[in-house]
Amino acid sequence: MVFQAPYPSYDPIDKEGYETVQKRWPIILTGVVNQLHLENHDLFVSLGQADGKDSLEGKLAEGKSLIEKVSKLKYEMARDHALESLPQDGGSQVETYNAELERLAAISKNTWFTAPWLFAECYLYRLIWSFLLQTTHWRRYDPFRAQKIDAFQKSGVAIYSWVAQLNTEIATIIHELDHAKKNIEENVDNLRVLFQEMVQMCLWGNSIDLSLLTNLSLSDIEHLQAVGKDAQAAREAFILKDDQETAWDHLKSLKDGRIDFVLDNAGFELFTDLVFADFLVTHTPYVSKVVMHPKLIPWFVSDVTPSDFSQTFDLLLDDAFLASSCPTEAEKKHLRYMTERWKDYVERGIFSLSVPISTPLGEGIGSTADFWTTHLPYWNMKIHAQSLWTDFHLNSSLVIFKGDLKLTGDISWPTLTPFRVAIAGPLAGSFPLLSLRTSKADVVVGVSNEVAAQLNKTDKHWRVNGR
């Protein structure tokens, strides 16, 4: 039976929803148009130098058409036009989206300013992909790839800082284990400290979301990624719901467990996920396998696709990529050593994706990964993605959701609603799960009315600014 939340979705023109439709989405679409212009300029230059021009001319013509389509979409969005049905473009979930569009049209909530915010944003990215699918030469093109790589490159200072810190701390603990002849039970407190650092690293890594932080500067990134004991201690005051001890107790109960990461952002956040996964399988006896779940199409600007995942290793192993961070030779050595271990784990199946790592953009229709690029809340996973739910239910020791508000839906839950209630009956208890999310949408649960009231006084944007 499909679960229906007892509270409505957030009104798209209330609060931050209005900012999203009026400002954030148009900025994202402008970025796509600008990137297509750059690509087309390069094609034009290549065309003048090429012998066989037919293919380049065809791609250039399609590129111009894509610019026109995205520009038209931006125009229609600003004027609150109706959301059009997706064509049968050969991609996935066409019927899922179109069925919801029909339902919204029946209640007169099928325009950009009236549709539920979360559905409209999911539809936006699926529509952009539909434009690309209807071409011959751009079917595998990621219009956000350059943004993802740029933000990742600006993360070098934080990456090398984490590498240095973790290398020192982990080396110290392993040294103690080896030389003091301690067993795991005797060293569990040290592992717990490292576990908590990993959890917080992954939590704050989630704050960098290019679909929300549309004007992110280098100084913004460095501030969000600040590393060290003082930075972590300062951030503890900003953790509103903290189940680290419960999560640690669960982890300690495992033997050769499988941990699943439902990935969010590429770049620095994926790096922190890999560091956490490395700690779990390399330095604890509790986990022997990690499965990571990417998106199959360009999604919310910075979400991880299979190609983002595989490219991450190549970029980290390229000394020139992060050279502007001026790392020491020791830092470069430690990062290379760790990255090469990750590549080895991928080859041996210790780290894996839920789809083959070589999966091209848009491929994998019918796989469990299809579910992540729908508008559907996760509480109905068992109905809409039964094979995915069954895999988690039977095989996963812990599913770590990175920053996805679809766990609770875009629902105006009272803030004091317990998390277990907000993820709803069909999902609660299906499998162990941990949500690592910085708040970047109005939806907040598990927070007392007193704390929410105080935050409303001190920071009116606390629900959406990722702090």
DOBANU-235974 format. One record per atom (N, C-alpha, C): residue in three letters; z, y, x. Coordinates in steps of 0.2 Angstrom, whole numbers, plus 5000, padded with zeros to 4 digits. Each point is the difference from the previous one (the first is absolute). Layout:
<atoms>
ALAZYX/...
</atoms>
This chain:
<atoms>
MET500049945004/MET500050064996/MET500050065004/VAL499650054999/VAL499950065004/VAL500650044999/PHE500350035005/PHE500650044999/PHE499850074999/GLN500350034995/GLN499950084999/GLN500750035002/ALA499950055004/ALA500650045002/ALA500350044994/PRO500750015000/PRO500350034994/PRO499950085000/TYR499750025006/TYR499950085000/TYR499350015002/PRO499850064998/PRO499350025001/PRO499850015007/SER499350005002/SER499850025006/SER500150085001/TYR500050025006/TYR500150075001/TYR499450044998/ASP500150054997/ASP499450044997/ASP499650035006/PRO499449995000/PRO499650025006/PRO500050085001/ILE500150044995/ILE500050075001/ILE500750035001/ASP500549965000/ASP500750025001/ASP500150005008/LYS500450055002/LYS500350005007/LYS499549995005/GLU500149945004/GLU499549995006/GLU499349974998/GLY500049984994/GLY499449974997/GLY499450065000/TYR500250064998/TYR499650054999/TYR499750025007/GLU500550005005/GLU499850015007/GLU499549955002/THR500149944998/THR499549955003/THR499350014997/VAL500050014994/VAL499350014997/VAL499750065002/GLN500450065000/GLN499750065002/GLN499850015007/LYS500449975005/LYS500050025007/LYS499949935004/ARG500449954999/ARG500049955005/ARG499349965000/TRP499849984994/TRP499449964999/TRP499450045002/PRO499950064998/PRO499550045003/PRO499950015007/ILE500650005003/ILE500050005008/ILE499849945003/ILE500249944997/ILE499749945002/ILE499349994999/LEU499750024994/LEU499350004999/LEU499650045005/THR500350065001/THR499750055005/THR499949965007/GLY500649975002/GLY500049965006/GLY499449955000/VAL499949964995/VAL499549955000/VAL499350045000/VAL499950054997/VAL499450045000/VAL499950025007/ASN500550035003/ASN499950035007/ASN499849945005/GLN500349944999/GLN499949955005/GLN499349974999/LEU499850004994/LEU499349984998/LEU499550055003/HIS500150065000/HIS499650055003/HIS500049995008/LEU500549985003/LEU500049995007/LEU499649935002/GLU500149954996/GLU499649945001/GLU499350014999/ASN499850044995/ASN499350024998/ASN499750045006/HIS500450055003/HIS499750045005/HIS499949955006/ASP500449955002/ASP499949965005/ASP499449954999/LEU499949994993/LEU499449964999/LEU499450045001/PHE500050064998/PHE499450055001/PHE499850005007/VAL500550015004/VAL499950005007/VAL499749945003/SER500349944998/SER499749945002/SER499349994997/LEU499950034994/LEU499349994997/LEU499550035005/GLY500150065003/GLY499650035004/GLY499849975007/GLN500549955001/GLN499949965007/GLN499849934999/ALA499949984994/ALA499949934999/ALA499349984999/ASP499849945002/ASP499349984999/ASP499949974993/GLY500449954998/GLY500049984993/GLY500450044996/LYS499750044995/LYS500450054996/LYS500249984993/ASP499649944998/ASP500149994993/ASP500749994997/SER500449965004/SER500749984999/SER500450065000/LEU499950045005/LEU500450065001/LEU499950054994/GLU499350014998/GLU499850044995/GLU500449984993/GLY500049944999/GLY500349974994/GLY500750015000/LYS500349995006/LYS500850025000/LYS500150074999/LEU499650045003/LEU500150084999/LEU499950024993/ALA499549974997/ALA499950024993/ALA500649984995/GLU500249945002/GLU500649974996/GLU500650045001/GLY500150025007/GLY500650055002/GLY500050064996/LYS499450034999/LYS499950064996/LYS500249994993/SER499849954997/SER500249984993/SER500749994999/LEU500449975005/LEU500749995000/LEU500350075000/ILE499850045004/ILE500350075000/ILE499950034993/GLU499549994997/GLU499950034994/GLU500449974994/LYS500149935001/LYS500549974995/LYS500750025001/VAL500250005006/VAL500750025001/VAL500250074998/SER499550055002/SER500050074998/SER500050014992/LYS499649964997/LYS500050004993/LYS500749984997/LEU500349945003/LEU500649984998/LEU500550055000/LYS500050035006/LYS500550065001/LYS500050054995/TYR499350024998/TYR499950054995/TYR500349984993/GLU499849944998/GLU500249974994/GLU500849994999/MET500349985006/MET500750005000/MET500450064998/ALA499750065003/ALA500350064999/ALA499950034993/ARG499649974997/ARG499850024993/ARG500249954995/ASP500549955002/ASP500349964996/ASP499549954996/HIS499549985003/HIS499549964997/HIS500349934998/ALA499749964996/ALA500249934999/ALA499849965006/LEU500549955001/LEU499849955005/LEU499549954998/GLU499549995003/GLU499449964998/GLU500149935002/SER499849954996/SER500049935001/SER499749985007/LEU500349965003/LEU499749975007/LEU499449964998/PRO499450015004/PRO499549954999/PRO500149935003/GLN499549964998/GLN500149935003/GLN499750005007/ASP500450025004/ASP499850025007/ASP500049945005/GLY500249944997/GLY500149955005/GLY500749995003/GLY500450054999/GLY500750005003/GLY500549974995/SER500650005002/SER500549974996/SER500450044995/GLN500349984995/GLN500450034995/GLN499750054996/VAL499349994999/VAL499650054995/VAL500350004993/GLU500149934998/GLU500249994993/GLU500750034999/THR500449995005/THR500750025000/THR500150084999/TYR499650035004/TYR500050084999/TYR499750024994/ASN499549974998/ASN499650024994/ASN500449994993/ALA500449945000/ALA500449994995/ALA500550054999/GLU500350025005/GLU500550055000/GLU499750074998/LEU499450025002/LEU499750064998/LEU499950004993/GLU499849944997/GLU499950004993/GLU500650014996/ARG500549975002/ARG500750014997/ARG500250075000/LEU499950035006/LEU500250085001/LEU499650044995/ALA499349985000/ALA499650044996/ALA500250004992/ALA500249944998/ALA500349994993/ALA500650054999/ILE500350025005/ILE500650044998/ILE499950075003/SER499450025002/SER499850065003/SER500450025006/LYS500049955005/LYS500450015006/LYS499549985006/ASN499450014999/ASN499549975005/ASN499650065004/THR500450065001/THR499750055004/THR500450015006/TRP499850035005/TRP500350015006/TRP500750035000/PHE500150054995/PHE500650034999/PHE500549964995/THR499749954996/THR500449974995/THR500249935002/ALA499649965004/ALA500149935002/ALA500649995004/PRO500449954999/PRO500649995004/PRO499850005008/TRP500450045003/TRP499950025007/TRP499849945004/LEU500449945000/LEU499949955005/LEU499349964998/PHE499949994994/PHE499349974998/PHE499550055003/ALA500050064998/ALA499550055002/ALA499950005008/GLU500549995004/GLU499950005007/GLU499749945002/CYS500249944998/CYS499749945001/CYS499350004998/TYR499850024994/TYR499350014998/TYR499650045005/LEU500350055002/LEU499650055005/LEU499849965006/TYR500449965003/TYR499849975006/TYR499549944998/ARG500149974995/ARG499549954998/ARG499450034998/LEU499950064997/LEU499450034999/LEU499650025006/ILE500450035005/ILE499750025006/ILE499749935003/TRP500349955000/TRP499749945003/TRP499449974996/SER500050024993/SER499549984996/SER499350045002/PHE500150065002/PHE499550045002/PHE499749975007/LEU500449985004/LEU499849975006/LEU499749934999/LEU500249964995/LEU499749934999/LEU499350014997/GLN499950054997/GLN499350014997/GLN499550025005/THR500150005006/THR499650025005/THR499849945004/THR499550005004/THR499849955005/THR500350015007/HIS500150065002/HIS500250015007/HIS500750025001/TRP500450014995/TRP500650035000/TRP500549954997/ARG499949944999/ARG500449964996/ARG500649985004/ARG500050005006/ARG500649985004/ARG500350075003/TYR499950054998/TYR500250075003/TYR500750024997/ASP500450015005/ASP500750034998/ASP500050075001/PRO500050044995/PRO500050085001/PRO500650035002/PHE500649955001/PHE500650035002/PHE500249975008/ARG499549975002/ARG500149975007/ARG500250055005/ALA499650055001/ALA500150055005/ALA500750034999/GLN500250024994/GLN500750034999/GLN500549955002/LYS499949934999/LYS500649965002/LYS500049995007/ILE499450005004/ILE500150005007/ILE500350065003/ASP499850064997/ASP500250065003/ASP500850004999/ALA500349984994/ALA500750004999/ALA500349965005/PHE499749945001/PHE500349955004/PHE500050025008/GLN499550045002/GLN500050025006/GLN500550065002/LYS500250034994/LYS500550055001/LYS500749975000/SER500049944999/SER500749965000/SER500249985007/GLY499650015005/GLY500249975007/GLY500750015002/VAL500250064999/VAL500750025003/VAL500549954997/ALA500049994993/ALA500449964997/ALA499949935001/ILE499449985001/ILE499949935002/ILE500349985007/TYR499950045005/TYR500249995006/TYR500850005001/SER500350054996/SER500750014999/SER500349934997/TRP499749984995/TRP500349944997/TRP499949945005/VAL499449995003/VAL499949955005/VAL500650005006/ALA500150065002/ALA500550015006/ALA500749984997/GLN500250034994/GLN500649984997/GLN500149934999/LEU499549974997/LEU500149934998/LEU500049955006/ASN499650025005/ASN500049965006/ASN500750005003/THR500350055000/THR500650015003/THR500649964996/GLU500050014994/GLU500549974996/GLU499949924999/ILE499449984999/ILE499949934999/ILE500149975007/ALA499750035005/ALA500149975007/ALA500849995001/THR500450054998/THR500749995002/THR500349944996/ILE499850004993/ILE500349944996/ILE499849945003/ILE499349995001/ILE499849935003/ILE500349995007/HIS500150055004/HIS500449995006/HIS500749974999/GLU500350034995/GLU500749984998/GLU500049924998/LEU499549994996/LEU499949934997/LEU499949955006/ASP499650025005/ASP499849955005/ASP500650005005/HIS500350055002/HIS500550005005/HIS500749994998/ALA500250014994/ALA500649994997/ALA500049934997/LYS499449974999/LYS500049934997/LYS500250004993/LYS499950064997/LYS500250014993/LYS499549964995/ASN500249974995/ASN499549984995/ASN499950054995/ILE499649994995/ILE499850054995/ILE500650024996/GLU500449954998/GLU500650024996/GLU500450055003/GLU500149995007/GLU500450055004/GLU499750075001/ASN499350004999/ASN499750065001/ASN499750034994/VAL500349984994/VAL499750024994/VAL500150084999/ASP500550035002/ASP500250074999/ASP499450045003/ASN499849985007/ASN499550045003/ASN499449994996/LEU499849944998/LEU499449994996/LEU500050054994/ARG500650004996/ARG500150044994/ARG499850075002/VAL500350035005/VAL499850075002/VAL499350015001/LEU499749955004/LEU499250015001/LEU499750004993/PHE500249954996/PHE499749994993/PHE500050074996/GLN500650035000/GLN500150064997/GLN499550065003/GLU499950005006/GLU499650055003/GLU499349994998/MET499849935000/MET499349984997/MET499950024993/VAL500549994996/VAL499950024993/VAL499950084999/GLN500450035004/GLN500050084999/GLN499350025003/MET499849975006/MET499450025003/MET499449994995/CYS500049944996/CYS499549994995/CYS500050054994/LEU500750014998/LEU500150054995/LEU499750065001/TRP500150035006/TRP499850075001/TRP499350005002/GLY499749955003/GLY499349995001/GLY499650014993/ASN500349984995/ASN499750014993/ASN499950074998/SER500350055003/SER500050074998/SER499350035002/ILE499649975004/ILE499350035002/ILE499549964996/ASP499850044994/ASP499549984996/ASP499550054999/LEU499449995002/LEU499550055000/LEU499750024994/SER500149964994/SER499850024994/SER500550054997/LEU500650005003/LEU500550054997/LEU500150065005/LEU500049995006/LEU500050055005/LEU499350025002/THR499750044996/THR499350015001/THR499950065006/ASN500550035002/ASN499950055005/ASN500549995006/LEU500049935002/LEU500549985005/LEU499850035007/SER500550035004/SER499850035006/SER500349955005/LEU499950015007/LEU500349965005/LEU500750015000/SER500350064999/SER500750015000/SER500349974994/ASP499750004995/ASP500349964994/ASP500149935001/ILE499449975003/ILE500149935002/ILE500549995005/GLU500150045005/GLU500549985005/GLU500750014997/HIS500150054995/HIS500650014997/HIS500249934996/LEU499549984996/LEU500149944996/LEU500249945004/GLN499750005006/GLN500049945004/GLN500650005005/ALA500450055000/ALA500550015005/ALA500449945001/VAL500149985007/VAL500349945002/VAL500750015003/GLY500449954999/GLY500650015004/GLY500649994996/LYS500649995003/LYS500649994996/LYS500250064996/ASP499950065003/ASP500250064996/ASP499650014994/ALA499349995001/ALA499550004994/ALA500249954995/GLN500249945002/GLN500249954995/GLN500650024996/ALA500550025004/ALA500650024997/ALA499950064995/ALA499650055002/ALA499950054995/ALA499749984994/ARG499549955000/ARG499749984994/ARG500449954996/GLU500549985002/GLU500449954996/GLU500350044994/ALA500150065000/ALA500250044995/ALA499550014994/PHE499349985002/PHE499550014995/PHE499849934997/ILE500449955002/ILE499849934997/ILE500550004994/LEU499650004994/LEU500350004993/LEU500249944998/LYS499749945002/LYS500249934997/LYS499949965006/ASP500649975002/ASP500049965007/ASP500349934999/ASP499549955000/ASP500249934999/ASP499949975007/GLN500150035006/GLN499949975006/GLN500449945001/GLU500650004998/GLU500549955002/GLU499849944996/THR499850014993/THR499849944996/THR499449975003/ALA499550045002/ALA499449985003/ALA500149965007/TRP500550025004/TRP500249975006/TRP500349934998/ASP500450004995/ASP500449934998/ASP499449954998/HIS499550034996/HIS499549954998/HIS499649985006/LEU499850045005/LEU499749985005/LEU500349955005/LYS500750015000/LYS500449955004/LYS500049934997/SER499849994994/SER500149944996/SER499349965001/LEU499550035004/LEU499449975000/LEU499949965007/LYS499649954999/LYS499849965006/LYS499249995000/ASP499750025005/ASP499350005000/ASP499750034994/GLY500250064998/GLY499850034994/GLY499350035000/ARG499750024995/ARG499450034999/ARG500150074997/ILE499950065004/ILE500150064997/ILE499350034998/ASP499950034994/ASP499450044998/ASP500150075000/PHE499550045003/PHE500050075000/PHE499450024995/VAL500250034995/VAL499550044996/VAL499850075003/LEU499550005004/LEU499950065004/LEU499850064996/ASP500250065003/ASP499950064997/ASP499550045005/ASN500250045004/ASN499650055004/ASN499849975007/ALA499450015002/ALA499749985007/ALA500350055005/GLY499949985006/GLY500250055006/GLY500749995001/PHE500450055000/PHE500749995003/PHE500449964995/GLU500050004994/GLU500449964996/GLU499849925001/LEU499449995001/LEU499849935001/LEU500349985007/PHE500050045005/PHE500349995006/PHE500749984999/THR500450044996/THR500749984999/THR500149944997/ASP499549984995/ASP500049934997/ASP499949955005/LEU499650015004/LEU499949955006/LEU500649995004/VAL500350055002/VAL500650005004/VAL500549964997/PHE500150024993/PHE500549964996/PHE499949935000/ALA499349984998/ALA499849935000/ALA500149975007/ASP499950035005/ASP500049975007/ASP500849995001/PHE500450044998/PHE500749995001/PHE500249944996/LEU499849994994/LEU500249944996/LEU499849945003/VAL499449995002/VAL499849945003/VAL500149985007/THR500150065004/THR500149995007/THR500750005002/HIS500550034996/HIS500650015003/HIS500649984995/THR499849974994/THR500449974996/THR499849924998/PRO500549964999/PRO499849934998/PRO499949994993/TYR500050064996/TYR499949994993/TYR499350004997/VAL499550035004/VAL499350014997/VAL499549975005/SER499649964998/SER499449975004/SER499350024998/LYS500050044994/LYS499350024998/LYS500050064996/VAL499650055001/VAL499950064997/VAL499350014997/VAL500050014993/VAL499350014997/VAL500050074997/MET499450035002/MET500050074998/MET499450014995/HIS500150044995/HIS499650014994/HIS499650075000/PRO499450005002/PRO499650075000/PRO499750014994/LYS499650064999/LYS499650024995/LYS499349985002/LEU499649984995/LEU499349985001/LEU499550065000/ILE500250054998/ILE499550065000/ILE500450065002/PRO499750065002/PRO500350065002/PRO500550024994/TRP500650015002/TRP500550014994/TRP500550055002/PHE500150054996/PHE500550055001/PHE500050035007/VAL499450015002/VAL499850035007/VAL500249965006/SER500749985000/SER500249975007/SER500249934999/ASP499949974995/ASP500349934999/ASP499649955005/VAL500349955002/VAL499749955005/VAL499549964997/THR499449995003/THR499549964998/THR500049945006/PRO499749954999/PRO499949955005/PRO499750035006/SER499550045000/SER499750035006/SER500550055003/ASP500450034996/ASP500650055003/ASP500449955004/PHE500249954998/PHE500549955003/PHE499749985007/SER499449975000/SER499749975006/SER499950065005/GLN499850064998/GLN499950055004/GLN500650035003/THR500649994997/THR500650035003/THR500249975007/PHE499849945001/PHE500249965006/PHE499550035006/ASP499450014998/ASP499550035005/ASP500250075002/LEU500250044995/LEU500250075001/LEU500650005005/LEU500549964998/LEU500650005004/LEU499949975007/LEU499549965001/LEU499949985007/LEU499550045004/ASP499850064997/ASP499550055003/ASP500550055003/ASP500150005006/ASP500450055003/ASP499850084999/ALA499350004999/ALA499750074998/ALA500250034993/PHE500149954996/PHE500150024993/PHE500750044999/LEU500549985003/LEU500650045000/LEU500250045006/ALA499550015004/ALA500150045007/ALA500350074999/SER499850034994/SER500350075000/SER500850004999/SER500349944999/SER500750004999/SER500349995007/CYS499650005005/CYS500350005007/CYS500549945001/PRO499849944999/PRO500549955001/PRO500149985007/THR500649975002/THR500149985007/THR499649935000/GLU500049985007/GLU499749945001/GLU500449944997/ALA500650015000/ALA500549954997/ALA499949994993/GLU499950064996/GLU499950004993/GLU499449974998/LYS499450025004/LYS499449964999/LYS500049935001/LYS500449985005/LYS500049935001/LYS500449964995/HIS500650034997/HIS500349974995/HIS499649994993/LEU499750064999/LEU499650004994/LEU499449955000/ARG499749995006/ARG499549955001/ARG500249934999/TYR500649995003/TYR500349935000/TYR500249984993/MET500250054996/MET500249994993/MET499449994996/THR499550045001/THR499449994996/THR499649945001/GLU500049985006/GLU499749935002/GLU500449944997/ARG500650015000/ARG500449954996/ARG499850004993/TRP499950054997/TRP499850004993/TRP499449974999/LYS499550025004/LYS499349975000/LYS500149925000/ASP500449985005/ASP500149935001/ASP500349974993/TYR500550034997/TYR500349984994/TYR499449994994/VAL499650055000/VAL499450004995/VAL499649945001/GLU499849985007/GLU499649955001/GLU500449934999/ARG500650005000/ARG500449944999/ARG500249994993/GLY499950054996/GLY500250004993/GLY500750024998/ILE500450025005/ILE500750024999/ILE500050074997/PHE499550045001/PHE499850064996/PHE499449984997/SER499950024993/SER499449994997/SER499950054994/LEU499450014998/LEU499950044994/LEU499949954994/SER500050034994/SER500049964994/SER499249984999/VAL499650045004/VAL499349985000/VAL499749995007/PRO499549975001/PRO499750005007/PRO500050075004/ILE500250005006/ILE500150075003/ILE499350035001/SER499449965000/SER499450035000/SER499750024994/THR500450004994/THR499750014994/THR499750074999/PRO499450014999/PRO499750074999/PRO500350044994/LEU499950065000/LEU500250044995/LEU499749984993/GLY500449994995/GLY499749984994/GLY499949934999/GLU500149965005/GLU499949934999/GLU500749974998/GLY500049934998/GLY500649974998/GLY500250004993/ILE499450024996/ILE500150004993/ILE500349934997/GLY500550004996/GLY500349944998/GLY500649975004/SER500150045006/SER500649985004/SER500650034997/THR500649985003/THR500650034998/THR500050075001/ALA499750035005/ALA500050075002/ALA499750044995/ASP499649984996/ASP499750044994/ASP500550044996/PHE500649974999/PHE500550034996/PHE500250065002/TRP500050015007/TRP500350065003/TRP499650074998/THR499449994998/THR499650064999/THR499850004992/THR500549984996/THR500050024993/THR500550054999/HIS500050024993/HIS500550054998/HIS500649974997/LEU500049935000/LEU500549964997/LEU500750005003/PRO500550014996/PRO500750005004/PRO500149935002/TYR500449995005/TYR500249945003/TYR500449954995/TRP500350034996/TRP500449954996/TRP499649964995/ASN499450014999/ASN499649954997/ASN499549965005/MET500249995006/MET499749965005/MET499949934998/LYS500549974997/LYS499949934998/LYS499449994995/ILE499950054995/ILE499550004995/ILE499350025003/HIS500050055004/HIS499350035003/HIS499849975006/ALA500549975004/ALA499849975007/ALA500549945001/GLN499849954996/GLN500549945000/GLN500049975007/SER499449995003/SER500049975006/SER500450035006/LEU500050074999/LEU500450045005/LEU500749994998/TRP500250014994/TRP500749994998/TRP500349935002/THR499649954999/THR500249935002/THR500149995007/ASP499550035004/ASP500150005008/ASP500650035002/PHE500250064997/PHE500650035002/PHE500649964997/HIS500049974994/HIS500549974997/HIS500249935004/LEU499549975002/LEU500049935003/LEU500150015008/ASN499750055003/ASN499949995007/ASN500450065004/SER500150054997/SER500350065004/SER500750005000/SER500350015006/SER500750015000/SER500350074999/LEU499550055001/LEU500250074998/LEU499350045000/VAL499950044994/VAL499450045000/VAL500350075001/ILE499750045005/ILE500250065002/ILE499450054997/PHE500250044995/PHE499550054997/PHE500150065004/LYS499450025003/LYS500050075003/LYS499850054996/GLY500550044997/GLY499950064997/GLY499650004993/ASP500049954997/ASP499550004994/ASP500450014994/LEU499950054996/LEU500350024994/LEU499849954994/LYS499549965001/LYS499849964995/LYS500549944999/LEU500550005004/LEU500649954999/LEU500350024993/THR500150075000/THR500450024994/THR499550044995/GLY499450005001/GLY499550044996/GLY500150075000/ASP499550044998/ASP500050074999/ASP500450024994/ILE500649985000/ILE500550004994/ILE500550055001/SER500250044994/SER500550055001/SER500749964999/TRP500249955004/TRP500649975000/TRP500650055001/PRO500550004997/PRO500650045002/PRO500249985007/THR500250055004/THR500149985007/THR500549955001/LEU500549994996/LEU500549965001/LEU499849924998/THR499449994997/THR499849944999/THR500049955006/PRO500449944999/PRO500049965006/PRO499349985002/PHE499949995007/PHE499349985002/PHE499849934997/ARG500549964999/ARG499849934997/ARG499750014993/VAL500350054996/VAL499850014993/VAL499350035001/ALA499950055004/ALA499450045000/ALA499449965003/ILE500149945004/ILE499449965001/ILE499949954995/ALA500450004995/ALA499949964993/ALA500049935001/GLY500249974994/GLY500149934999/GLY499549955003/PRO499450014999/PRO499549955003/PRO500049995007/LEU500250065004/LEU500050005007/LEU500749995003/ALA500550034997/ALA500749995003/ALA500249935000/GLY500149975006/GLY500249935001/GLY499549965001/SER499450025000/SER499449965002/SER500049975007/PHE500150055004/PHE500149985008/PHE500450065003/PRO500349995006/PRO500450055003/PRO499550065002/LEU500250064999/LEU499650055002/LEU500450065002/LEU499750045005/LEU500350065003/LEU499550064999/SER500250054997/SER499650065000/SER500250055005/LEU499550025005/LEU500250055005/LEU499550064998/ARG500350054997/ARG499650054997/ARG500350075001/THR499750055003/THR500250074999/THR499750034994/SER500450044997/SER499850024993/SER499550065000/LYS499449984998/LYS499450045000/LYS499750014993/ALA500449984995/ALA499850014993/ALA500650014996/ASP499950024993/ASP500650024996/ASP500449944999/VAL499849945000/VAL500349944998/VAL500649985005/VAL500650004998/VAL500649995004/VAL500549964996/VAL500249945003/VAL500549964996/VAL500649985005/GLY500549984997/GLY500649985005/GLY500450055003/VAL499950064997/VAL500450065002/VAL500450034995/SER500650025001/SER500550024995/SER499850074998/ASN500250024993/ASN499850064998/ASN500350065004/GLU500649995003/GLU500350055004/GLU499650015006/VAL499849955003/VAL499650015006/VAL499350044998/ALA499749974995/ALA499450034998/ALA500150084998/ALA500550014997/ALA500250074998/ALA500150055006/GLN500349975005/GLN500150045006/GLN499450015004/LEU499649955000/LEU499350015003/LEU499650044997/ASN500050014993/ASN499650044996/ASN500250085002/LYS500650015002/LYS500250065002/LYS499850025007/THR500149955004/THR499950025007/THR499249995003/ASP499649964996/ASP499349995002/ASP499649984994/LYS499750054997/LYS499749994994/LYS499449955001/HIS499849995006/HIS499449955001/HIS500249935003/TRP500749994999/TRP500249945003/TRP499749934998/ARG499850004994/ARG499649944998/ARG499449985003/VAL499650065002/VAL499349995002/VAL499950015008/ASN500550035003/ASN499850025007/ASN500149955006/GLY500249944998/GLY500149955005/GLY500650015005/ARG500450044998/ARG500650015004/ARG500649954998/
</atoms>
